[in-house]
Amino acid sequence: MQVQKAVITAASPSQNTLPLQQLVDRRGDVKTALQLIVEETLAAGVEEICVIIRPGDQEAYEQAAGTHLGSIEFVEQPEPKGYADAIHQAKAFVGNHPFLHLVGDHLYLSSTEVPCAKQLIQIANEFECSVSAVQSTRENKLPYFGIVSGPLVPRRNDVYEVECVVEKPTPTFAEQELVTPGLRAGHYLGFFGMHVLTSEVMTAIEQLLAEPSAEKATLSDALAILSSRQRYLAYQVDGTRYNLGLTYGLLNAQLAIGLSGKDRDQILTELVELLASRTEGERVK
């Protein structure tokens, strides 16, 4: 599988401003979240990027793209009809090619020298099929992520044959249906916000959108269909995702990036000073 195209979704009415936020990268340079996501994509060997946006957002996104604007094509989602519909807007861009998909409200931090997206593409190339990146996810985070389950691929400890896909399951359902052997109790394989998908996913989405009950269909719904038609794997990425849409999501992402970069000692010093001043203030009270 030659993955040379990527689709980034950023059209959710509640999250469309998140990719425009500024952060400081590992080298100390100020960049938008969109720039960091695009850099993750380009570092994986992708050559063309399609960003799905809300109508009226293109000018702001063009400014946020910075020097990467030449690598990006913007496509609007005319109406907020959900995640699966947003991906479907890129059908003409994708054509019959496999593509990398990332969500615009997540940032990714690899634990190795290999970026998370590149790790995922390497797995897709090895197994020649669709693969979703996943991360061990605590039960209290279930309302925010799609969850998959299935057995390990023989002779691998980080790749799973997906048997079940559920969008934001309840803890009760997850405990009954989505337990994955080898994970700690109360932990599940949650989506990382990053996938390599064959163009067949567009057909699955079209099937969903044709159903009367498919209002705001999710990617998880489409992947459940995809898994019934062709091999579909999950790969436990050697890295961490940071959901910018969560409470303190931007703060947590910035701290994680900063603590892995050149300003680590400065950040730790300032955090210690902040904690010390808070403790001293409480004593005075």
Number of C-alpha atoms within 10 A of each C-alpha: 17 13 21 18 22 27 30 26 25 28 28 21 12 9 14 19 18 20 23 21 14 17 21 19 20 17 12 13 9 12 17 22 27 27 23 20 22 24 14 21 26 20 15 21 15 22 14 19 26 21 27 27 24 20 13 9 16 16 9 11 22 18 13 20 23 13 10 16 16 11 14 18 15 19 19 18 22 13 13 15 17 18 18 26 24 30 26 21 21 23 16 8 18 23 12 12 16 23 26 28 23 24 22 29 26 24 25 22 19 18 13 10 7 15 20 25 27 19 20 26 27 15 21 27 15 10 14 16 17 28 27 29 25 31 21 19 19 14 18 11 14 20 13 15 20 22 26 29 23 19 15 19 14 9 7 8 12 13 22 24 19 23 16 16 24 22 19 16 19 13 16 10 11 21 16 8 14 22 20 20 12 11 12 12 12 14 21 27 27 28 25 29 22 22 25 29 24 23 16 19 24 23 15 21 23 15 13 22 19 10 10 7 9 17 15 15 19 21 23 21 18 22 25 20 19 21 19 12 12 12 15 24 27 28 25 21 24 18 17 19 19 21 23 22 17 14 9 11 16 22 14 15 23 20 17 18 23 22 16 17 16 14 16 15 13 12 15 14 10 11 12 12 12 12 11 12 12 12 11 11 10 9 8 7 5
